[in-house]
Amino acid sequence: MQSVVDRFLKYVKYETTSNENSATCPSTEGQMVFAKELANELKNIGLSDVFVDENGYVMGTIPSNVEKDLPVIGFISHMDTSPDMSGRDVNPQIIENYDGNDIVLNKEKNIVLSPKDFPELREYIGKTLITTDGTTLLGADDKSGIAEIVTACEYLMEHPEIKHGTIKICFTPDEEIGRGADKFDVKKFGADFAYTIDGGKIGEIEYENFNAAYAKITIHGRNVHPGTAKGKMKNSVLIGVELSSMLPLEETPEQTEGYEGFYHINNFDGDVEETHLYYIIRDFDKVNFENRKNYMKNIVESLNRKYGSGTVELDLKDQYYNMREIIEKNMNIVDIALKAIEEACIKPDVSPIRGGTDGARLSYMGLPTPNIFTGGHNYHGKYEYIPTFAMEKAVEVILNIVKLVQA
């Protein structure tokens, strides 16, 4: 059987960065290439009904090997990596028997992964870590989840003495740009409930997440020669700065934690004539979420009164909602996952997702889907890393879930 680590190291070589400016699904060609490779691998392992649809979703089935009627379990991970940093030519480094000191990711660029900045590194002294080389992200989000699911599938196919009901597998495109569930066919998938293997550090299980919206803001200015601009110029960049200053400085990602929501400016570009801002708005509480969106609308209306109607345009749309409302009606599936983690000799860490997951939208589409750890840290950037033993434990947890549902 191929190890989960070997699989992961193979998978990260595929460039699968998603692209929010693309209108296709998947948004990038590399994801379809990877999807076809994964489908071939699932077929070679022995899964049934394996296919890649026209949108790049990979699905497969491990048939039941018992006569009694058992719930159909699903396991889901996403193929794309974040556009926040390059996923091309990923060159993972293996740090064996980590000693607790700084890890030089890239000597030439002086890029160092340090426990001074990331103190949780000290939890992995003596363990083997996989890191980046400081020039790309690693891709553990979520190729580690895929590697863990495929490895668990291979183990089940090679050990028919493990009794189980029908198990469904799906790998989705474009999760990182919020489209992972857009074309997910829940009926075709056919699971009663599922788990996304897309969490962070070892032990995590999550069944609540942010309510999420985005705000795309366009500011129209008026460019006049600065020498004769008095009373005539309308500098869209300065209006953008003013808009940004009207939002509470303490309600940003770098100032919040736990259940605290935020406004996050992700992009700001422009010139005197036109400026564009892109915000994401997040809150666990539905009422606070609505208040945040209304606050953004009120700011835009205030600036339009000040600078003229149509100066500031706001495109505000919801992205996904807190899945807790759905999962709380199906808490037995959380209980199964908690026991599966405990049986792997891991202390469960029940925490809210300060982000999103395919499971949030899938839960509202009729497929309750909490989220389980992959083992990774510092996703979406050059400081990303994953301990190999955590990946092995994730495989064990998947197998434990299968056994517990049988029981």
N, C-alpha and C positions, 0 to 999 in steps of 0.2 A: 504494500500500500504506500502511495506517495505521501510524504509528510505534509502537514499544513504549511510549514515554513517554506518548503520547496515550491509548493503551489503559489504561495504569496509572492515569492521572489520572481517567479515566472510571470505572474499576472501584472506586476507593476511595470513590466517592460512595455506593455501596451499603452499607447497614448490615448486616453479616453476623456480628455478635458471637455466638458460641456460648454455650450456657447449660447448665452441668453439672447443674442441678436439674430440667431438662426430661427427660421420658421419651420424647419423640418423636424421630424421625430424619427430617430434620435437626432439631436441637434448637430452632431459631428459624425463624420464617417468612421472614425476610429472606434466608436462605440459599437457600430454594427460589425466591424471586423472582430472585435472582442466577443460580441454576442455569439457569432457563428463558431468561434473557437470553443466557447463554453458549452454550446449545444453539442458539439462533437465529443467533448470530454464527458458530458453526462451520458451520451449514448454509449460510449466506450465502457463506462462504468457499469452500464446495464439498466439505466432508467428507461421507463416506457413513456410513450406519447411526448417525446422531446421535440420541440419546434422553436423556431424564431419567427415571430410575426413580422409584418411589414413595418412596424414601428420600433423594432429592435428588442421587444420583450422576449426573454427566454423563459420557457416553461417546461417542466418535466414532472414525472410521477414515479414514486416508488409504490408499487401496488401493495395492498394489504396481504399479509401472510397468515391471517387468522380468519376463522369463520364468523366470529361474533361481530356485531355492528359497533364500530368505534368511531369517535369523531375524526374528521379529516383535518390534519394539521398542515399548516403552511409555514415555510421558512423563506424569507425574502431579504435580498441585499441589492444595492445599486452598483452599476458598472462605471458610472462617470466619476471623474474627480473634479474638484473645485476649480473654477476659472480664476480664483484668487491668486494662484501661482502656477507656473508651468508644470505640466505633467509629462513633458517630452524628455526622452533620454534619462529616465530615472536611474540613478546609480546607487542602489542601497549599500550601506556599509553595515557589517556585522561586528558588534562589540561583544566579545565573549568575556564572561566573568567580570562584569562591570565593577570598577573599584570605587565608585562614588565621587570621582573627580570630574573636572571638565572634560568634555569630549570635543576634540577639534574636528568639526565637520569639513571645513575647507581651510587649509593653511594659507593658501594664496589670498583668499578674500577675508581672512581672519574671522571666520564664522565659527562660533563656539556654542555648543549646547552645555549650559552650566547649571548645576544644582542651585547656584545663587539666584538664578532667574526662574528655575523650574525645580523647586525643592522636592517635588514628588519623585524625582529621579533617585533620591536616596532610598526609596522603598525597594529599589531593584538592584541593590548591591549584591554581587555574586550571580546575577542573572545575565542572560544573553539578550542584547537589545539589537533591533534593526533600526538604523537611522538613515537620514538623507546624506548626500555629499555637500549640502549647503547651497545647491544651485536650483533645486526643484522641491516640490512637495514629495512625500513618500507614496501616497496613494492607499494608506491603510484605511482611509475613509473612501470607499468601502470595500476595497479588494481583499482586505483581511476577512471581512464578513463573508465574501464569496468563497474564499479559500477554506474557511471554517465549515461552511455549509457543504461544499463539494466533498471535503474530507470526511465529514460525518456520513454523507450519502454513500461514499465508497465503503466505509466501514460496515454500514447496514447491509449493503449488497453482498459483502464478503462474510457476513455473520447472520445467516438466516435463522439461527437459533434465537435471535432477538425478535420477539413477537411484537407486531405493530399493526396498526391500521394503515389506511392510505395516507401517504405523505406527499405534499405538493411543494414544488420548488419554483421560485421565480426570481429572475434578475432583471432589474428595471433600468431604463436609461434616464438621464436628465434629472435625477433627484436634486442635484446641487443647485439647479436653477428653478426649483419648485415645480417641475413638471413630471415627476416620477410616477404619479398616479393618474395623470391626465388621460392616458389611453389604456389603463390597466383594466382588463376584463375580469371583474370579480366573479361573474357567473361561470366563465370558462375555467377560471382557476379552480373553483369548486371546493375551497377549504371552508371549514366551519369557523376557524379562527387561525391566526398566524402570528409569527414573531418576526420583526425585522432584526437582523443581526447587524446593527449599525451604531451601537453605543460606543462609549469611550473606555475608561479604565476598567480593569477587572472587577467583577462583582456588580456592576451597574445593572439595574433594571428600571425602566422608565415607562410610566403610563400617563403622564401629563406633560403638556408642552405649551409653548406660547400660542396665543391667538396672534395671527400675523397679517400684516398688510404692508403694501409698499406705496410710496408717494413719489411719483415722477413730476418734477416741477420745472417748468420752462418760464424764464423771465425775459421779456422783450424790452430792450433798451432803445436808446436813440443816440447814434454816434454823430458828434459834431466836432470839428477841429477844436482841440483844447484851448487854443488861444482866443476863441470867440464862443466858448461853450456856456457862459453864464446864463442861466435861465432857459437853456435849450437842451443841453445834454441830459440824458437819462442813462446812467451807468448801471447796466444789468448786473455786473459783478458786485458792486456795492450793495445793490438791493438784495442779492443773494446772501451777502455777509450779514446784512441786517436781519433777513429772515432767520438765518441760522442762530443769531444772537437772541432771538425772541423765544427760542426753545430752552427749557431748563438745563443748565450745564451739568447739574448733578444727576440727570436722568439719561445718561449715555452708557454704553456697554462697559466702559472702563471704570464707571462709578457705581455699578449695580451688581447684585448677586442674588442667589436664591430665587425668591418669587417676585423680585422687583422687575418692573418693566422698563422700557427705554425707547428713545428715538436714536437712530444711528444713521449718520450721514455716510454713505458709502462712496459717492462720487460727487465732485464739484468741478465743473469745467465751463469755460466760456470766455467771452470778451465783452467789450462795452455794449455791443449790439444785441447779443443773446447769451444767456447763461443757463446751464442745466444742472439741477441738483437731483440726487436720487437718495431717498431715505427709506429705511425699513422701520416699521413701528411694531413693537412687541409688548404683550402683557398677558399674564396668566388669567387674570380676572376679566370676564366678558364686559362688565360695566366699565371698568377702567380702560379697557381696550377701545370701547366706543368713545369714551371721553377723550382719549388721546387723538383719535381720528378727527373728532370735532374741534379739538384745539388746533390741529394743523389747518383745518378749513378756516377757522376764525383768523388765524395769522394771515392766510392768503387774502381773505376778504378785507382785512385791515390794510394790507399793503396796496391792494387795488383801489381802496378809497383814497389812499395817500398819493399814489402815483398815476392813477387813471385806470379806468376799467380795461381789463384785458392785459394789463402789464404782466401779471403773474397767472399762469395757467397751472392747474393742479389735476393730475391723473392719479386718483387714489383708489386702490383696489384691495380687497381681502385676498389672502393667499391660502390660509388654512386656519383651523380652529383647534382649541384644546381638546384632545381626545379623552380626557378624564371622564367627561360626561357620558361617553359610550362605554369605556372600559369598566366604570364602576358598576354597570349592569351585568358585567361578565367577569367579576373578580376571581372566579375560579381559575381562569387562565393565568392570572398574575400569581395566584397561590402555587400553581404547578411550576412556574418558572422559579419562584423563590425556593421551593423545595429542591428543584434541579440544581440550583446554584449551591445550596447548602450541602447536597449530596456529593458535590465536587470539592467539598472541603474549602469553600469560599464563603466569606461573610457577605451577604447581600447588601447592596447599597441602593436603597430606593430613593431616587432623587428626580426632580423635574428636569425635563430637557429644556435647556436654555437655547432652543433652536427648533428646528423642525425635522420631521422624518416622514417617509412615505406612509408610515403607519397611522399618522394623524388623519390624513385624508381618507385612507382606506377604511379606517374605523367608521367614518361618517358615510362611507359607501357600502356599509353592511358587512365589513370584514374586520372584527375587532383585532387590533394588532399592536400590542405593546412592544417595547424595544429592549434588546439585550446587548450587553457589552461585546465588543470585539477585542478590547485590550489596548487600543491605541491612545496616544496623547498628542496634543498640539496640532490637531488637524488643520489642513489648508495652508501650511507654510513650511518653510525650510527647517523648522525645529521639530517637525513631526517625528515620532518614533513609536515603536511597539515592542514590548517584551515578548519573546517567543513562547515562554511558558504560559502567558495569558491567552495566546492563540490556541494552544493545546487545551487549556481549560475551557475555552469557548466551545470547542468540538465536544468535549465531555458533557458540557451543559446541554447541548443540542441532543445528544444521545440520551441523556437523562430525561429530558422532556418526553422523548418518544417512549421510553420505558414507563414513565409515570402515567401517561395517557392510557397505555395498555393496562396498567394496574387498576 
